[in-house]
Amino acid sequence: MKLWHCEGARSLRAVWALEELGLDYELVMLPFPPRVFQRDYLEINPLGTIPFFVDGDVEMTESCAIPHYLATRPGNEHLAVPPEHPAYGDMLNWTYHADATLTFPQTIVLRYTVLEPTPEKKPVADDYAKWFIARLRRLDAHLENNDYLVDGRFTIADICVGYALYFGKTLKLDERYKPQTAAYLERLTSRDAFIRADAAGRQTPDAD
């Protein structure tokens, strides 16, 4: 297995899942955004986005789909619940809620506060920051009485949602997190696999 990754990018979800599962993989580090700073990456992934994941003939580009794929391979099922499990729908919903609902507004904040910071765009960034915090309501409510998202244990849903909260921290939005949500993020980022994944992402980008 081979994964193209940038420090702190959504591809961290895939690195984290690989580390949780103890799988062997090759990690290729790129500068961010690679479509600007490493143009030859477009020959590998024409979208120019991160992650790009290869497992044999399988090629994937979605940061939440890759953990889902990995956790449904034989021997890796402990990171997910099976389709017949009562919480299977919850697992899928939280897993894809993570990117479609939570990460999307964060990308606008990143664009207009880090990548293209201009005074006229600041109100847009502020508006999307508020939107992200508002979209945490369902998660905040769930975490009032639960340590994890599915089946009372750690799963791919926690990886995917946990990354969104971690990304929010890098954008300095974590000051607005509810206490139970801040505690949840601390619980997740204290895991050995997360620490290894985060450290792996701090490698120097590959030269070729």
JONOR-V918838 format. One record per pair of residues at least 12 apart in sequence whose C-alpha atoms are under 8 Angstrom apart, sorted by the first residue. I is the first residue (numbers start at 1). GAP is how many residues later the second one is. D is the distance in Angstrom with one decimal. If there is no record, write none. Layout:
I:GAP:D
I:GAP:D
This chain:
1:23:7.1
1:24:4.8
1:25:6.3
1:52:7.4
1:53:5.6
1:54:4.6
1:55:7.1
2:23:5.5
2:24:4.6
2:25:6.0
2:26:7.5
2:51:5.8
2:52:5.2
2:53:6.7
3:12:7.8
3:22:7.3
3:23:6.2
3:24:5.1
3:25:6.1
3:48:6.9
3:49:5.8
3:50:4.6
3:51:6.5
4:23:6.0
4:24:4.7
4:25:6.1
4:26:7.0
4:46:6.7
4:47:5.6
4:48:5.2
4:49:6.5
5:22:7.0
5:23:6.1
5:24:5.1
5:25:6.0
5:45:6.0
5:46:5.6
5:47:7.5
5:196:7.2
6:23:5.7
6:24:5.2
6:25:6.1
6:26:6.0
6:27:7.9
6:44:7.0
6:195:6.5
6:199:7.9
7:22:7.7
7:23:8.0
7:24:7.9
7:25:7.7
7:191:7.9
7:194:4.6
7:195:5.7
7:196:7.9
8:159:7.3
8:190:7.6
8:193:6.9
9:41:7.1
10:40:7.0
10:41:6.9
10:53:5.9
10:153:7.3
11:39:5.9
11:40:4.6
11:41:8.0
11:52:5.6
12:51:7.9
12:151:7.4
12:185:6.9
12:186:7.2
12:189:7.4
13:50:6.0
13:51:6.9
13:54:7.0
13:146:6.1
13:147:6.0
13:150:6.4
14:37:7.8
14:49:6.1
14:50:7.6
14:52:5.9
14:53:5.7
15:182:5.5
16:143:7.1
16:177:6.2
16:178:5.5
16:180:7.9
16:181:5.1
16:182:7.8
17:50:5.5
17:53:7.5
17:139:7.2
17:142:7.1
18:49:7.8
18:52:7.7
19:174:5.1
19:175:7.4
19:177:7.2
19:178:6.4
20:173:5.2
20:174:7.7
21:55:6.5
21:58:7.7
28:177:7.5
28:178:6.4
29:172:7.2
29:174:6.9
29:175:6.9
29:176:4.4
29:177:5.4
30:175:4.7
30:176:6.2
31:174:5.8
33:16:7.8
34:14:6.4
34:15:7.4
35:13:4.8
35:14:7.2
49:12:7.4
50:13:8.0
51:12:6.3
53:13:7.6
63:97:7.9
64:31:6.4
64:32:6.5
64:34:7.7
64:35:7.1
64:96:6.0
67:89:6.1
68:12:7.8
68:88:6.6
71:85:7.4
78:77:7.7
79:75:7.0
79:76:4.6
79:77:5.9
80:75:5.2
80:76:6.1
81:70:8.0
81:74:7.9
87:63:6.4
87:64:6.4
90:60:6.7
91:58:7.6
91:59:6.0
91:64:8.0
91:65:7.8
91:66:5.8
92:65:7.4
94:55:7.4
94:63:5.5
94:66:7.9
94:67:7.1
95:61:6.8
95:62:4.4
95:63:7.6
95:65:5.7
95:66:6.8
96:64:7.8
97:64:7.7
98:59:7.9
98:62:5.6
98:63:4.6
98:66:6.4
99:61:7.5
99:62:7.8
99:65:7.4
101:34:7.0
102:30:6.1
102:33:6.5
102:34:7.5
102:59:7.8
102:62:6.3
103:29:7.9
103:61:5.6
105:23:5.3
105:24:6.9
105:26:6.8
105:27:5.7
106:22:7.0
106:23:6.7
106:26:6.6
106:61:7.8
106:62:7.0
108:17:6.3
108:20:6.6
109:15:7.8
109:16:4.5
109:17:7.2
109:19:6.2
109:20:6.2
109:62:7.7
110:15:7.9
110:61:7.1
112:12:7.6
112:13:5.7
113:12:6.7
129:44:7.3
133:40:8.0
133:43:7.2
133:44:7.5
139:42:7.6
140:38:6.7
140:40:7.0
140:41:6.0
143:37:6.0
143:38:6.6
143:41:7.6
144:36:6.2
147:37:6.8
148:36:7.8
158:30:7.7
159:29:8.0
162:23:6.2
162:26:6.7
165:20:6.6
166:19:7.0
